[in-house]
């Protein structure tokens, strides 16, 4: 299952807690059933889509 463009655009995005104003920032949305990741400085650009399992695996691997 995938999100439509409208679902992604209307999603509740939030900025990473590791982001600062002077560095590259990412935003994520945890809308079920997928996780979206985008560049906060280019919110209309591309979005990476992951399953929750993929996202959890990624986050655990970089800690």
LUMLUMNU-509598 format. One record per residue (C-alpha): residue number from 0; residue in three letters; y, x, z. Coordinates in steps of 0.02 Angstrom, whole numbers, plus 50000, padded with zeros to 5 digits. Example, Ala and Ser with C-alpha at 12.3 -4.5 7.8 and 13.67 -1.06 7.14 Angstrom:
2
n|res|yy|xx|zz
0|ALA|49775|50615|50390
1|SER|49947|50684|50357
This chain:
63
n|res|yy|xx|zz
0|UNK|50000|50000|50000
1|UNK|50173|50066|49961
2|UNK|50350|50016|50002
3|UNK|50462|49946|49867
4|UNK|50629|50030|49835
5|UNK|50716|49888|49929
6|UNK|50604|49906|50081
7|UNK|50642|50093|50090
8|UNK|50830|50066|50065
9|UNK|50834|49932|50201
10|UNK|50724|50029|50323
11|UNK|50784|50081|50494
12|UNK|50814|50268|50467
13|UNK|50850|50391|50607
14|UNK|50900|50573|50606
15|UNK|50785|50706|50675
16|UNK|50827|50758|50853
17|UNK|50819|50939|50790
18|UNK|50956|50910|50661
19|UNK|51135|50971|50684
20|UNK|51293|50936|50586
21|UNK|51299|51109|50509
22|UNK|51117|51123|50452
23|UNK|51005|51029|50333
24|UNK|50952|50867|50414
25|UNK|50809|50749|50385
26|UNK|50793|50565|50425
27|UNK|50632|50469|50448
28|UNK|50579|50289|50452
29|UNK|50419|50237|50538
30|UNK|50402|50068|50455
31|UNK|50222|50015|50445
32|UNK|50109|50058|50361
33|UNK|50196|50217|50303
34|UNK|50320|50350|50357
35|UNK|50469|50392|50246
36|UNK|50563|50558|50251
37|UNK|50728|50595|50163
38|UNK|50877|50713|50163
39|UNK|51012|50638|50276
40|UNK|51149|50713|50168
41|UNK|51077|50629|50012
42|UNK|51010|50460|50071
43|UNK|51001|50392|49894
44|UNK|50895|50539|49835
45|UNK|50707|50552|49840
46|UNK|50597|50495|49983
47|UNK|50433|50574|50034
48|UNK|50304|50445|50088
49|UNK|50161|50483|50208
50|UNK|50029|50381|50296
51|UNK|50046|50379|50485
52|UNK|49890|50488|50496
53|UNK|49964|50617|50377
54|UNK|50130|50618|50470
55|UNK|50046|50639|50640
56|UNK|49940|50781|50573
57|UNK|50095|50867|50502
58|UNK|50195|50851|50662
59|UNK|50051|50914|50769
60|UNK|50024|51063|50654
61|UNK|50204|51124|50671
62|UNK|50221|51109|50859
